[in-house]
């Protein structure tokens, strides 16, 4: 049937909005956090534990009691006995006694009784005893339990797009899986008997299929899984069979070619047999004469 010559063209923005109105989110699924990069979170994530999970040192230095440093300065350093070394992953047994301190590494658990960490740069670096020339504030250089994330806090909201930072946060709070909407599987079909695969010698009237690879790359660039099936000729039954076959496994099928008003524009013809389909003209170049 001939198209009205005065048919109003739809703008690209309007057409995009109408298409997106028909799109539904894929059902959520739980995936390992190593497999969720680029996906959209399907539900809020609540921290089951605080971050950090214990008071720990933000610097290499010495864990101290503040009363032992009263009046310390460049001209009158405080001298404390070093009673232990605390590496990241180890625990200091007992409580810091008056007049003592413990050497501590970045990330190590702060010992009981310590009220601040003195950076090694404020000391003479002693191993059996240490001279300290500056007095820190209470809790200075200590990453306090729960200061980044409190247990029970919503750390990521549904709809968040997951990337390296978000995945790192999930791992830090002990999440093994995350509820996400999976990547949509988008099949790209190129139609036209004049098309050949790139690299194939061209016969009379033939051209390479440039649209298929380009559209597949565009799909992948948007975060979906693009699947290029190949080239379908202009025979209606072949086009119909190819589309029906892909509808079984694909979340979306993108076709290129065969939707104008020519005698061999069979995609428009066969899609009309599959259900309610809207064909319209969009004001875009390239794409319109």
N, C-alpha and C positions, 0 to 999 in steps of 0.2 A: 504494500500500500504506500502510495506516495506521501511524503512528509509535507506539511504546509510550509510554503516558502517563508511566510511571515511569523513562523513559530519563534517565540521569545527565547533567547538564550539565557540559561541560568548561570549566575556567576560562580566562579570556583569556590568562593567562601560559602555561598549558600548551598552548593551541592555537597561540599564536605560536611557541613553541619547536618544535612539531611541523611547522609550516609552514616555518620557517627551516631545519629539517633537510633539507628537500627542495630547497632553493635551491642552485644551482650558480653559481659565478663565471663571468661571461662571458669568452670567450677574450681574452687580452691583445692590445693593438695599440699601435703607435708613433704618437703624435700630437704635433703641434707644441706646445711648452710654452705657447703662447698659448691653447690649446684644452683644457687639462687641469684648469682650476679646478674643485674639487669632486670630482675623480675619485680613485680609489685606485691607488697605485703597485703595479705588478705584479712588479717586481724591484728589488733593491738598486741604488742609484746610487752609483758610485765616482767620485771626483773625478779627472779627468785632469790637473789642474793645481793648484798651491797657491793659497791665498787668504790674504793678498794675494799677487799674483804677483811682487812686488818690495818691497823696503823703501821705505815712503813715510811722509810726514809726516802726523801727526794734527792739526797746528795750522798756522796762519800764523806764520812766525817766521824763524829763521836756523839753517842747518845749520853746526855747529861741531865743532872738535877740542877735546876736554876739556882737554888740556894748555895750551891758550891761555887758559883761564879760571881757572887756578889762583890762588886767593886773591881772586877777584872778589867784590864786595859793593856795598852801597848807597854806602858812603863811598869805595870804591876800585874803580870799574867797570873791566872789561877793555875795551879798545878794539881792534876788529878791522877790517881792510879788507874791504869788500864787493866780491867779484869776480864776482858773477853773480846773476841772477834766475832762479828755477826755477818755472815755472808747471806746473800739472797737465797731463800729456801731453807735456811737454818733458823733455830730458835735459841734464844738466850735463856738458860734455866735460872730461875730465881729472880730477885729484885735488886736493882741498883742500890747499893748502900751509900751513905754519905761519904764524900771524898773519893768516890770511884766513878768511872765512866766505862763505856764499851765502844770499841771501834765498830763502825757499822758501814755497810756498803749500800749503794743505791738499790732500793726495792726490798731491803731486808726488813723483817718485823722489828718494830721498836720494842725494847725490853720494858718490862714492868718497872715503874718508878721513874722512867725517863720523861722529861717534860719538853725537851727540844733537842734538835740536832745541831751541833757546831760543825760547819763545813771544815774540811781538812785545811783549807786555805787560811783559816783563822787560827791555826795552831802551828806548832813546830813539827807535827807529824810523828810524835813519839809512839813507841810500841809498848813500852812497859809503864811509862808515865808520859803525860802530855801537858804542855804549857799552852794555855788558851788566852788569847788577847782581846777577844770580843765576846759580848754577851748577847745571845739571841733572845727573841721574844718567845713567850710560851707558845708551843706547838709550831714554832718556826722550822721550816724544812721537814715537816711531818705531813705526809698525806694521810689525813684522818679517815678512819673507817667510814664508808658511806658518803664521803664528801663529793664524789662524782655522781654516784647513783645510789639511791636508797632502795632497800628491799621493798618490793611492792609498787615501785614506781613504773609508770608506763614509759618505756624507753624509745619505742618506735610505734607510730600510729598506723593503722590500716590505711593503705593507699601510698605509703612511702615506697619510693623506688630504691631498691637495694643495690648498693655498690660496695667497694672495698671498705669504706669507713663503717657503714652499717653492719656489714658482715663481721668486721672486727669487733664491734660492740656486742653482737650476738654471741660470738665466741667467748668474749670476756665475761659475760654473765652466765656462761655454761650452757647456752642453747646448742643443741645438736641438730635440730631441724627447725624449719620456719614454715608457717602457713603462707602460701603464695599462690597467685594466679600464674599458671604456666605460660610459657611462650606460645602464642598462637602459631599453628602450622599453616602456612600460606603457600598454596600451589600456584605456580605461574605456567599458563598454557599460551603458547603462540600459535595462531591459526593463519593459514594461507598457503596455498599450493606453490606460491612463488618463493617461499622461504626455504633456506637450507642452513644446516649447521655451519657456524664459522669454521673456516679451514677446509670446507668441501669445495671442490672445483665448481664454479658457477656455470650452469647451462643457460641457454637462451631465455631471457626474461626472468631469471632468478636473482635473488638478493640474499645476503647474509641476514640471519635473525639477530638484530641488534637490540630489539626491545626486551626479549626474554631474559638475557643475562643482565641487562640494566635494571629491570624490575626486580629480579631476584636479589640483586645487590642492594637495591633500595629497601626491600623488605628486611633483609638482614641488618642493614644500617639502622633501622627503626627498632630493633630489638626482638623482632619475630624470627621464626625459622622459615627461611625461604627455600622452596623446593621447586626447581625447574624441571618440569616433566619432559619438555621437548616440543617438537613442532607437530601440529595436527593439520591435515589438508583441508580442503574445502568441501568434502563430502559430508552431508548432514548427519548421516548415521554414525560416521566415525567421530565427528565432533561431539555428538550426544553421548556416545559410549564413553569417550574420554572424560567428559565432564562428570557423568554419573559415577564413573569409577573413582574419580578423585574426591567427590563429595563424601564418600564413605570414610576417608581417612583425613581429609583436610578440614580445618576450621574455616578457611576461606579459600576461594578459587578466584584468581585474577586472570582474565583472558585479555589478549591484545589482538585486535583485528576482528573483522567480520561483524561489525555492529553499525554500519552505515546504511546506505540505501542501494548499494550495488546488487547486481544479480547473484554474486557469490558471497554476500555477507551473511553466512549461515549461522554464526553464533546467535545473532538476534532471533533468527528463525527457530533454532532448536531450544533456546532458553525459554521461549514462550510456551513450550510444551511441559515445562517442569514446574510451573507455578506462576504466581503473580510476579511479574517483572516489570519494572518501570524503565523505559528508555527515554532519555532526554538529551538535549544538546547543551553542552557547556561552553561558555565563552572563554576559550583558552587557545593559545598558540605555543607549540605545535599541537594539533589536534582537530582544528577546523580548517576548512579551505580558506 
